[in-house]
């Protein structure tokens, strides 16, 4: 009996221990569930986040991206940004800022190595975008679809009631802030650069200087050239500015995607491009289907030029440059006095923002360059 009692008592104790362990496990798991159910930590939203630039003066007809203008003050990303309450200075709605337009955007990376116009166009597509847009990083972009017809620009005098103001709402899971009274004061289209020959107030070619003085023209860079009749070096120093004028202008009869280069002598007669006998014509511009005549060299191109702000062999500084400007170079060599080889170079950086048929003309206004050997 004693042994049986001891065995029964042992079994009871064992069952009690198991029950205790089971109940303890339930309590622990129950406690863990409460820990797991704690609310997620919210993002941080600073009360001091701000736009360091609040006044924007884009030139219409070209895409302008404003970077580095938003200070998050250590607020947590991701954030959403929304343009609110577009208005004029006198309170009238300025809904043109929100107007959506078909806009060409990149869907694949542009490299500058594309071999056909079709290959370039396959990397872009039309999307409906507001002409003024705020990106997820706080950057502000004014698309090239913003024109004088959609967003009337300023004239020479800025009237406060004509300035467009807007607010931006910034949101993350930690809250919302509204940054007030940013402004846009647009200028008229200038479809190319350098644009010293365009009146900034009416967008038309200069016939007189807006504020008097000497009429401004665009001058390319030249080196190693001598005059046909003078045998003196052609330079672009202050005493000789105007030796060569550069014009960017439209021509008729193209296919809507043409870029043409022409050279004129002092009598406005075309210089045969073949005289620039050292020019690498396949590397002048990112263009295709080259046509070369005795009056010009023409390419099929995609606009704008350059297509993207990346360095390529067609941009200023080449693949090590900024990529923000296209650069062309026309070169020739001749045998000078003493049999020495002389190299003449005519070069120009430029941008063209508007699609069309454009020609860049280099006009030797005062002295013709000498191409023949001595």
C-alpha positions in Angstrom: 0.0 0.0 0.0 2.7 2.4 0.9 4.5 1.9 -2.5 1.2 2.2 -4.3 0.4 5.5 -2.5 3.9 6.8 -3.3 3.4 6.0 -7.0 0.0 7.6 -7.1 1.4 10.7 -5.4 4.3 10.9 -7.9 1.9 10.8 -10.8 -0.3 13.5 -9.3 2.7 15.7 -8.8 3.9 15.1 -12.4 0.5 16.0 -13.8 0.5 19.2 -11.6 3.9 20.2 -13.0 2.8 19.6 -16.6 -0.3 21.7 -16.0 1.8 24.5 -14.5 4.1 24.4 -17.5 1.2 24.5 -19.9 -0.5 27.4 -18.1 2.8 29.3 -18.0 3.3 28.8 -21.7 -0.1 30.2 -22.4 0.6 33.2 -20.2 3.9 33.9 -21.9 2.5 33.5 -25.4 -0.4 35.8 -24.4 2.1 38.4 -23.3 4.1 38.1 -26.5 0.9 38.7 -28.5 0.5 42.0 -26.7 4.1 42.9 -27.7 3.5 42.0 -31.3 0.3 44.0 -31.4 2.2 47.3 -30.5 1.4 50.0 -33.0 4.0 50.6 -35.7 6.3 53.6 -35.2 5.3 56.6 -37.3 7.6 58.5 -39.6 9.1 61.7 -38.5 7.7 64.9 -39.9 9.7 68.0 -39.1 8.0 71.3 -38.5 11.0 73.0 -40.1 10.9 71.3 -43.5 10.9 73.9 -46.2 11.7 74.9 -49.8 15.0 76.8 -49.9 14.0 78.3 -53.2 10.4 79.6 -53.5 10.5 81.8 -56.6 10.9 80.1 -60.1 11.5 81.9 -63.4 11.4 79.2 -66.1 11.8 79.9 -69.8 8.7 78.4 -71.5 9.0 75.8 -74.2 11.9 73.9 -72.5 11.8 71.4 -69.7 13.3 73.0 -66.5 14.0 70.8 -63.5 14.7 72.5 -60.2 16.8 70.2 -58.0 18.1 70.6 -54.5 15.4 73.1 -53.5 13.7 71.0 -50.8 15.1 70.7 -47.2 13.5 67.8 -45.4 15.2 68.6 -42.1 15.6 64.9 -41.3 12.0 64.1 -42.0 11.3 60.5 -43.1 10.9 59.5 -46.7 8.9 58.4 -48.6 6.8 61.5 -48.8 4.1 62.6 -51.2 3.9 66.1 -52.6 0.9 67.8 -54.0 0.6 71.2 -55.7 -2.4 73.1 -54.1 -4.3 76.3 -54.7 -2.7 77.8 -57.8 -3.7 81.4 -57.9 -2.7 84.9 -59.1 -1.6 87.6 -56.8 -5.1 89.0 -56.6 -6.6 85.6 -55.7 -8.0 84.6 -59.0 -7.5 80.8 -59.7 -4.5 80.0 -62.0 -5.6 76.5 -63.0 -3.3 76.6 -66.1 -0.5 75.3 -63.8 -2.4 72.1 -63.4 -3.4 71.7 -67.0 -2.4 68.3 -68.4 -0.7 67.9 -71.7 0.6 65.0 -73.8 4.3 65.0 -72.7 7.2 62.9 -74.0 8.9 61.0 -71.2 11.6 58.5 -71.2 10.7 54.8 -70.5 14.2 53.5 -71.3 17.6 54.9 -70.8 19.0 57.2 -73.5 22.7 56.4 -74.0 23.8 58.5 -77.0 24.8 55.2 -78.7 21.4 54.6 -80.5 21.9 53.9 -84.2 18.5 54.9 -85.6 15.9 57.5 -85.0 13.3 54.7 -84.5 15.5 53.3 -81.7 15.4 56.7 -79.9 11.7 57.2 -80.3 11.0 53.7 -79.0 12.6 54.8 -75.7 10.0 57.6 -75.2 6.2 57.7 -75.0 3.5 60.3 -74.6 1.9 60.6 -71.1 -0.6 63.1 -69.8 1.3 65.3 -67.3 0.5 68.6 -65.6 2.7 71.3 -67.1 4.0 72.0 -63.5 4.7 68.9 -61.5 6.2 68.1 -58.1 8.2 64.9 -57.8 8.4 62.5 -54.9 11.8 64.0 -53.8 10.3 67.5 -53.7 11.9 68.6 -57.1 9.8 70.8 -59.2 9.6 70.3 -63.0 8.1 72.7 -65.6 7.6 70.6 -68.7 8.4 71.9 -72.2 4.6 71.6 -72.9 4.2 74.9 -70.9 4.0 77.5 -73.7 2.8 81.1 -74.0 -0.6 79.8 -75.2 -1.0 77.8 -71.9 1.0 79.8 -69.4 1.1 83.4 -70.6 4.5 84.8 -69.7 5.6 88.1 -68.2 6.5 91.2 -70.3 9.2 93.7 -69.4 7.1 94.8 -66.4 6.0 92.3 -63.7 2.6 93.1 -62.2 2.1 91.5 -58.8 -1.5 90.4 -59.7 -0.1 88.4 -62.7 2.4 86.3 -60.7 1.2 82.7 -60.2 1.4 81.5 -56.6 0.8 78.0 -55.2 1.2 75.9 -52.1 2.7 72.4 -51.7 1.3 69.8 -49.3 3.9 67.4 -48.0 2.7 64.1 -46.3 4.2 61.0 -44.7 2.8 58.7 -42.1 3.9 61.1 -39.4 1.7 64.0 -40.6 1.2 66.7 -43.1 2.8 70.1 -43.7 1.7 72.8 -46.1 4.4 75.1 -47.5 2.8 78.3 -48.8 3.4 81.0 -51.3 5.8 79.5 -53.9 5.6 81.4 -57.2 6.2 81.0 -60.9 7.1 84.0 -63.2 7.7 82.5 -66.7 9.6 84.1 -69.5 8.7 83.8 -73.2 9.9 80.9 -75.4 13.4 81.1 -76.6 13.6 77.9 -78.7 17.4 77.7 -78.9 20.6 78.6 -77.1 22.8 80.6 -77.3 20.0 83.1 -77.6 21.7 86.4 -77.4 19.9 87.4 -80.7 16.4 86.9 -79.2 14.5 89.7 -77.4 13.7 88.1 -74.0 10.5 90.1 -73.6 8.7 89.4 -76.9 10.6 86.2 -77.9 11.4 87.6 -81.4 14.8 88.2 -83.1 16.5 91.3 -81.9 16.5 94.3 -84.3 17.6 96.6 -81.5 19.0 96.1 -78.1 16.2 96.1 -75.4 18.1 98.8 -73.5 20.1 100.4 -76.2 23.7 99.8 -77.1 25.3 97.4 -79.6 23.1 94.7 -81.2 24.0 91.3 -79.7 24.9 88.4 -82.0 26.1 84.9 -81.4 29.7 84.2 -82.2 31.3 80.7 -82.5 34.8 79.8 -81.5 37.5 79.7 -84.2 41.2 78.8 -84.2 44.0 78.2 -86.7 42.2 80.1 -89.5 43.7 82.8 -91.7 42.0 85.3 -94.0 41.8 84.5 -97.7 42.9 87.9 -98.7 44.9 89.0 -95.7 46.8 85.8 -94.6 46.2 87.2 -91.0 44.8 85.0 -88.2 41.0 85.2 -87.8 40.3 85.7 -84.1 37.3 86.4 -81.9 39.0 88.8 -79.6 37.4 92.1 -78.7 38.9 94.0 -81.7 37.7 91.4 -84.2 34.4 90.2 -82.9 32.0 89.7 -85.8 34.4 87.9 -88.0 31.9 85.0 -87.9 28.2 85.2 -87.0 26.2 82.2 -86.0 22.5 82.0 -86.7 20.0 79.3 -85.6 16.9 79.5 -87.7 14.1 77.3 -89.2 14.1 76.3 -92.9 11.2 75.0 -95.0 11.1 71.7 -96.9 12.4 69.3 -94.2 10.7 66.3 -92.6 10.0 67.9 -89.2 13.1 66.3 -87.6 15.9 67.9 -89.6 19.1 69.7 -88.6 21.2 71.4 -91.2 24.6 73.0 -91.1 25.6 75.8 -93.6 28.6 78.0 -94.1 28.4 81.4 -95.9 31.2 83.6 -97.1 31.2 87.4 -96.9 29.0 87.7 -100.0 26.5 85.3 -98.4 27.4 82.6 -100.9 27.4 79.0 -99.6 30.8 77.5 -98.8 31.1 73.9 -99.9 31.2 71.8 -96.6 33.7 69.6 -98.3 36.3 72.3 -97.7 36.2 71.3 -94.0 38.2 68.3 -95.1 39.1 66.9 -91.7 35.6 66.9 -90.2 34.3 63.7 -88.9 30.8 64.1 -90.3 29.4 61.0 -88.7 30.3 62.4 -85.2 29.1 66.0 -85.6 25.7 65.4 -84.1 23.6 62.4 -82.9 21.8 62.3 -86.3 21.1 59.8 -89.1 20.6 59.6 -92.9 23.2 62.3 -93.6 22.8 64.3 -96.7 25.8 66.3 -97.9 25.5 68.8 -100.8 27.7 71.7 -101.9 25.6 74.0 -99.8 24.9 72.2 -96.5 25.1 69.0 -94.5 21.8 67.7 -93.1 20.8 65.0 -90.6 17.6 63.4 -89.3 17.5 64.1 -85.5 15.3 63.8 -82.5 14.5 66.9 -80.4 15.4 68.5 -78.1 19.1 68.6 -78.6 20.8 67.3 -76.6 18.1 64.7 -75.8 19.2 64.3 -72.2 21.6 65.9 -69.8 24.1 63.1 -70.0 27.7 63.2 -71.4 28.1 61.7 -74.8 30.5 62.1 -77.7 28.1 64.7 -79.1 28.1 67.0 -76.1 30.4 69.6 -74.7 33.4 67.9 -73.0 32.6 64.6 -74.6 31.9 61.6 -72.4 33.6 63.4 -69.5 31.5 66.6 -69.8 28.2 67.6 -68.2 26.1 66.6 -71.2 24.0 69.8 -70.9 25.1 71.3 -74.3 25.6 69.8 -77.8 28.9 70.6 -79.4 29.8 70.6 -83.1 33.3 71.0 -84.6 34.3 71.6 -88.2 37.9 71.1 -89.1 40.1 71.5 -92.1 43.8 71.3 -92.8 46.0 73.1 -95.4 49.7 73.4 -96.2 50.9 76.8 -95.0 54.2 78.7 -95.6 57.2 76.5 -95.3 55.1 73.4 -96.0 53.8 73.2 -92.4 50.4 71.7 -91.9 47.9 74.2 -90.5 44.6 73.1 -88.9 41.6 75.4 -88.8 38.7 74.7 -86.4 35.2 76.2 -86.1 33.3 75.0 -83.1 30.0 75.9 -81.4 28.0 74.7 -78.3 24.2 74.9 -78.6 20.8 73.6 -77.6 17.6 73.4 -79.5 14.4 72.9 -77.5 11.7 73.0 -80.1 11.0 70.2 -82.6 11.2 71.2 -86.3 13.5 71.8 -89.2 16.4 73.9 -88.0 19.6 75.1 -89.6 22.8 76.4 -88.0 24.5 78.9 -90.2 28.1 80.1 -89.8 28.5 83.4 -91.8 31.9 84.8 -92.4 30.8 88.5 -92.4 34.1 90.4 -93.0 36.9 88.0 -94.2 36.6 84.7 -96.0 38.7 81.8 -94.5 41.5 80.5 -96.6 41.3 76.9 -97.5 43.8 76.5 -100.3 47.5 75.5 -99.8 50.3 78.0 -100.1 
